[in-house]
Each structure stands twice: as C-alpha cells, then as structure tokens.
Amino acid sequence: MDKSGVIVGGIAGAIIVLVVFAVIFVPPPHTINPEIVVTNGHDVSTVGATTPTYSKNLSLIEIFQKSEAGVVRVNVQRTEENLIPTGVGSGFVFDKKGHVITNAHVVEDATKVAITFLDGRSYNAEIIGIDKFTDIAVIKVNADLSLLHPLSLGDSSNLQVGEPIAAIGNPFGLSGSMTSGIVSQLGRLLPSGAGYSIPDVIQTDAAINPGNSGGPLLNMRGEIVGINTAIQSATGEFTGVGFAVPSQTLVKIIPSLIQNGEYKHPWIGISGRDIDPDLAKVLNLNDAVGFLVVTVVPDSPASKAGLQGSNNIVERDGIQYTIGGDIILSVDGVEVRKISDILIHLQRGKSVGDEIVLEILRDGRTTNFTVALGERPNGE
C-alpha cells in the first residue's frame, strides 16, 4: 500500500512544523475575532488555445500580463444556512469549454461554488470531478467566452532545482496576487488528507499563503508547471516552504476527471518503511537503500503476486524493529532507495491493470516478482 509514514505534524526542536493546505476559510459573520482556519485538507488539445507557448524566458511583468486573465478566484459555500462564501481559493482556466482547475480541498463538500474572473464578473460553477489523492479538482463554469483564457501547461519534468518560478493566486482573498521564488527541490512526498501521500511534489520558496490553493505555479516561459497546494508552517502562513502538484500529474489526472469524474490510481497493496542505516544494520545489509515490506494487504495485488510481510520483532538498543519481510530493491529496473521512488514510478507511468516487476531481496537472495496493479481503495 502506498501510504506514507510521513508525519503531518512533526516536532523540529521546539518548533511545531506541520503541512497545511493553502485555502482560506471565511468564518460566518457572527464570529468574533475571526481567524484563518486551514483544513487538511476532455479536450486537451484546446489547452493554450489563446495563450501562446514561449521559447524564451519572460520577465515577471510579462508573465503576469500573459497569465492574470486565466487565473480565477474560487468562492465556496459549505452550509445551506450560510449564504455568504465560507472559503476562498484559486484556480486557472483549462480550456474554452469552461473547465477550471483547482485543488480538491478547496471545493470538497461544497454546497455551492462560484468563480470570479479578472474583471470582477462571477458565475456559479459545477464540480465535474475530484481526485483527493492528488488534491486536484475540475469545476466547470458557463461563462462568457471572452472571459475564458486557458493557460498553457508546461513540462514539470524539465524543472531544475534553483530555477526561478512564479505563483499567482488569491492569498487571504487578495485577488490576482503574484509572488516569485525558485524551485527549492523536486520529488517531495506530501501528506494528504486522503490518508495517502502525494508523490513527485515540487517544493518552492515562492510565497504561498491560505487562499493560494489551486493557483498556478509558472515557469519563466509563462507555462504552468504545477498547481499550488500546501505550505509547511507552524502558523498556517508562509515560512518559505510551499508545495505544488506537478504538471506531469495534472496532464495525467485532469482528462479522466473531465470524462469520468474520477481517476483510478494504481495500487500495490503494501505498507512498510524505508531502510535507514540503523535498520540496515539490524538486517545485516551493506547499504541503507530499499523498502522493507511490513504488511501485505490480503487479496491485494501484492498478496496475489506472493510478496511477504514482516513476521518477526527484534530489539536493538532499546528500539523494536519489525523484520522478516521482503525488501524491494527496484521497480521495473529502477533502483528503489525509499518509498517515494515506487510512488513516483507509479504516478508517472503506470495505470490500473498494468504490470510492474519488483526486484525482491528475500532470505539473502534476489528474486523478481511480477505484480498486476489494482485500483487503490477509496476507504484506506
């Protein structure tokens, strides 16, 4: 099972650091001293039909001028009784059919969604599809065609650490705000409210605050390379660590959401832990790489393929280790250093029904196992 062991609220020294999702919730009007509360929560060829792709870098001014008309404000109402918006996020126009992309946590459980364009005109929107596992949602608005300015999707696989980027959204409800920074790291594993972790996430130091959720992360050619999703903060406000789901994931998920209202994620059916130096010593391994299988879900693809979980507990230096399970060394020939390598491989190139080959270390010998990927259960 591709659940991660990443802790959402961890302790770093004396500072509590947690991952929060960057949507601002507006309290009811009777609330005294309101505070920002953060929860955990197709026709692809038409993309970029009105926004040209640029081969050269643009200035930040040019990026904003080319993109601002395609970025929208997403107002959400979550109760029937309260007639004013209870949440504010961001989104961007995907095509001329009125599809708008935002985060799943922005519109999840909404009773009403409205889109506000650059010129201030607002329209009610319909939720077309939600994928809580990647925090992506598609909504649709029947707006004047002149307001629909689709933004171009770029290729996030070409990003490099240190590359300048820009974010546009509605932090704290301040419409059409732009910030800039760099790509701080790639391939991060981000805990999600769905219980699984989102793989392959972009880390950036561009200022992302509550209300930025669902807005575009742009490269210096004005192309969308990610959708701003979360921040890591002790206060719920920007501290220099933001996260965006990459455009590679958007390209894979969005067409299915538009066509089917959902995306079926491939699933192995295992849980375990990355092998660190201490565990490697316990297991008598020369290198601290690989993923130790602790649990195999009954009747899962992994179970049907014959993978084995851990069945023994040993204690070293006062710490208990669950051992005895298979150790995954590679997937389809790609070395597995930690669980994120498996999750990224599945996210980027695999679908339900595909087969993968796992190189397994068991009882001191390596063996290949072929696993037919199933559909990830929604209830786990």
N, C-alpha and C positions, 0 to 999 in steps of 0.2 A: 504494500500500500504506500502511495506516495505522500503520506502525511509527514510533515517535517517535525523535528524536535526543537525548532527554533522557539524561544520563549518570547511572547509578545511583550511582557513587562519584565525586564531583567534589571538587576542591580549592578551599576557600574560605580564602584567606590561608594560614595554617599549620595550619588545622584540616581534617581529613578529614571530609566530611559525606556520609553515604550513607543511602539509603532501605532500611529493614529491615522485615520483616514481623513483626507483634507476636504471635508464638506462641512459647511457651517449650517447649524440648525438654529432657526429663529424661534425663540420661545413665544408662547401665547402673550397677548397684550397685557394680561393682568399680572404677569410675572414681575416681581420686584428685583431690581439689580440683576438683569439677565446676564448670563454667562454663555460663552460659546461652548457647546457640548458636542463632542465628536464621538461617533459610534464606530464599531468595528465594521465596524462595518462599513440574389441581388445582382445588381448590375454594376460589377466592379469597374467595368470599362469607363464608366462615367466619372470616376474619381479624377479630380483635377481638370474637369472639362472647362472650367472657367479660370483656373489658376495654373499658369504655365510652370513647367519644371525648369529650374535654372541650373546651368552647368557651372556657374561661377558663384563665389560667395557674395552675399549681400551684406549691407550694413544692417545694424539693428533697426534703424529707422525704416529702411526698405522692407525688412521682414515684417514689421508691424503694419506698415501700409498695405502690404500684399495680403496679410492674413486676418486683420482685425474684423473684416466683414464676414468671415467664415466662422468666427468664434461667437458662441451664444451664451446667454445666462439661462440656467435651468432652475426654475422655481418649483418647489414640491410641497404639496399639502398631504399630510398623513392622517388626518382625522376628518370625519364628516362634519363634526360640530364646528371646528375652527375654520373660518372662511378665508383667513389670510395664509400666505405661504409659511410653512414651518421648516423649510430647508432651502438652501441656496447652493448650487454647484455650477459647474461649467460644462460646456460641450462644444463640438465642432460639426459643421455641415459636412456630410459624407458624399451626398450626390444630389442631383437635380430633382429626384423623386421626393425629397423632403426628409430623408433619413439623417438623423443626428446621432452622433456617438457621444456617450458619457460613461460614467462609472456605474456599475451595478448598485453600489451602496448609496449612490445619490438618489436613485429612483425606486429602490426596492421598498415594497409595502406602501407605495404612494397611492393615495386615492385620487389625486389629480396632479398632472404635470403641465407646466406652461413654459414656453420658450420665448425669450425676449431677444430680439435682434439688435444690431448696432444702432439703428435709427430709433429704437425705443418701442417699436411695434411688437406686441405679444400675441401668441397663438397657443391654444391648448394643444397638447401633444399626446399621442398614443404610445404606450410601451409595446414595442414589437418583440423584443427578445432580451433575456438577461442571462448572463453566464457568471454566476457568483464565484466560480473557481478561478477566473482571471479578472474579476471585477470589471467586466465590460458589459455595457448595455446599449441597445439600439432603440431609439424612440423615433416617431415619425410625426411631422407637422405638415398640415395642409396650408402652406403659406404662399404668399405672392412669389412667383417665380423669380422676380427681380431681387428678392432677398436671399436667395439660395446661392451661396458662393462656396462650392466644395473646395476643400484644401487638399493638396497633393500629399500622398503617402510616400515617404522615403524608405530606404532600406536600413533598418537599425543594425543589421549585421556588419555594416561598414563603419560603425561608430568606433572611436578610439578614446581611451582614457586621456583626458586633457583637452578634448575637442570642445570648442565653445558651442553653447546651445542657448535657446531662449524659451520661456514659458509664457503663455497668455491665458488669462482666466479672470475670475471674479473673487479675489481674496477678500474675505469679510464682507462680501456683497458689493465690492467696489468694481463695477463693470469695466471690462476692457483693460485690465492692468497687465503690464508686461514686466517680466524680470529676466535676468540673464545670468549665466554662470558657465560651468564646464561639466563635462561628463566625469564624475568622480570615480565610478567603477562600473563594470558590466557583469552580468550573470549573477546578480544577487538573488537570494531566496527570501521572499517576503511573506510573512504570515498573513493569512486572510481570515475573514470572519466565517468562511465556509468550512474551516477545520483543516483544510489542505493549505500548502504554501504555493504561492505563485512563483514559478521559476523564471530565470532569464531576465530579471528586472534590472532596469537602468537606475543607477544612483547618481544624483546630481546635487550640486550646491546652489542651483538657482532657487531663489526664494519661492517656496510653495507653502501656502497657508490654508486654513479652513476656507472653503469656497472655491479653491483652485481645482478640486476634484473634477475630472472629466475634461479638463482643458488640454490643449495640445502642447507637446514638447517638440520644438522645431530645431532642425539643424540650420547652419548658416546659408543654406540654399533655399530656406523657407519651406522645407518639406517636413511633414510630421514624422518623427522618429519614435514617438511614444505618447502615451496618454497619462497625464499626471494623476497619481493615485493616492499617495500617502506621504507622511513625514515621520521622522523619528524624533521624538521630543519629550521632554519632561513636563511641558506646559501645554502642549497642543498647538504651539505656534512654531514658526520657522526657527531652526537652530543650525542650519547648514547641511542637513541631510534629508533629501527628498527622494522619492521613488516614482518611476514611471514604467508602465507596462509597455514593452517594445512594439514597434510597428509590425515586426515579424509575426507577433502573436495576433495583432489586430487583423492582419490580412488573412490569417487562418480562421479566426473565430467569427468575424463580422458577417461574411456571406451566409454562413449557416444560421446565424441569429435572424437575419433578414428572411431567409427562406423557410426555416423550420421553427424559429422562436427559441431555439436552444442549440447547444453544442455538446456533442457526446465526447467526453475525454477518455483517452486510452488509459487502462488500469492494469497493474500487475497483481496487486493484492499482497503486499509485504509491508512490514514495518521493521525498523531496526535502528542502527546507529552507525555513524561514521567511525572509522578506525583511527584513533588518535595514538600518540606514542605510548601512553600507559596501557591502552587495550592491546596494542601491537605486542608489547612486552608480555602481557598475560597469555596471548595467543601464540607466542614464540615466532612472530613474524619479523622479517628483516626490515620491512618498510611499513610506515604508517599510512597506507593507502587502501582503498576499498571500502565496501559497505557490508557490515555484518547483519545478516538476516536474523531477527529475534523472533518475529511472529509471521506465520503464513496463514492468511485468511482461508478458512475452509471453503471449498468449492470455487476458489478464485483461480485465475489463470496460472498463478504461481503454483498453487496446490496441484492443479491438473498436470502441470509440467514436471512435478516431482521435486520442487525445491523444499528444503528442510529448514525449520526454525531452530532456535536455540533451546536446549533442554537441560542445561546444567548451570549451576551458580557457584562461582568461586570467590574467595575474598583475598584481596591483596592490599596491604597497608590500610586496613580498616574499611576498604571500599569493596562493595559487592559487584561482581560482573556476571552478566548472563552470557554464557558462551555455548559453543557446540553447534551453532547454525552455519549455514552456507555463507561464504564470503564472496561477494560479487566483485570480480576484478575488472571486467569490461562488459560493454553492451554494444553489440554489432561491431566489435573490433576497436571501439573507442574506450580508452582507459577510464576506469571509474576511480576517482580519488575520494569522492564523497557523494552523498545522495543527490546533490544538485546536478551532477553530471548525468545521472539517469533521467531526472525530471526534465532537464533541458533537451536531452535527446528525444524524449517522448513528445515534448511540446513542439519542437521544431519540425520533426519529420515523420511522426507516426500517428496513425488513426486507429479507431476501434476495428478489430479484425486483422490488423497487420501482425506479422510475426517479428520477434526480436530474438537474438541469440545472446545469452548470458554466459560469460566465462566464469565458472564457479570453482572456488577452492574448497574442497571437502576432504577431510581426513588426510591432508598433506598432498592431495593430488588434484589437478585441474581437470575439469570436465565442462563440456558445452551443453547447455540446455536451451531448447527452443520453446519460447513462450508465445502463445497466441493471445494478443491483448484483448481484454474485455472492456466493458463500459464501466466507468467509475460510478460507484453507487452514490446517490444523492444524499443518503442518510448518514454517511460516515464523514 
